[in-house]
Amino acid sequence: MFYYVLKYVVLGPLLRLTFRPRIEGLEHIPDDGAAIVAGNHLSFSDHFLMPSILKRRITFLAKAEYFTGPGIKGKLTAAFFHSIGQIPVDRSGKEAGQAAIREGLGVLAKGELLGIYPEGTRSPDGRLYKGKVGVAVMAIKAGVPVIPCAMVGTFEIQPPGQKVPKVKRVTIRFGEPLDFSRFAGLEDQKAAIRAVTDEIMYAVLGLSGQEYVDEYAVKAKAPQADQPGKFPRRPR
């Protein structure tokens, strides 16, 4: 109930009025049934802007740190993320990836929309980084389409470390659903899930026009890691 109050009465209208997002390809989001929306992740604002323009509820897998902060601020943050349907996922340890996959499959089994950022973390510099394969495992196991999504301009309004976003118009693009039924039963094959993940990331790249970096964003956050990618930049 609180989710819909925030979306349609409080937060959603405020975000749409403030940032006036340009929306492209919204018709690619199915009216019902399970699907994965996989997008780039440039800003903390992404968590709110994209869900605010969707007609359907979407559940994101969110890092557990958003739910475990200290003090009153931490409790308020945790309550907020719970209220908007975010699911905490512990990203540490060997079982972290499997836990995220289990949670995601649970959402899809209910016929809902699942939102995921295959990069696993926010881009440190506005470029698009290599996707982790969990999105492919879920898409193949659940047999659901993947809708690529690109946030454009959110890095400029709120890059990592900036608490208050700038008021500037952004663009949200959705691509045509990707069908991976040809990979049915191959979710345990490394080559198959890597191929599916790369296809998803290439679709996101085509929508976003970012420069692609063929390494994981977590590694790129280290000061010494700044390697150019194998895919060319596609200006929009």
Secondary structure, DSSP 8 states (H G I E B T S, - for coil): -HHHHIIIIIHHHHHHHHH--EEE-GGGS-SSS-EEEEE----TTHHHHHHHH-SS-EEEEEEGGGG--SHHHHHHHHHHHHHTT-EEE--SSTTHHHHHHHHHHHHHHTT-EEEE-TTSS--SSS-EE---THHHHHHHHHT--EEEEEEESHHHHS-TT-SS------EEEE---B--GGGTT-TT-HHHHHHHHHHHHHHHHHHH---EESS-HHHHTSTT-----SS-----
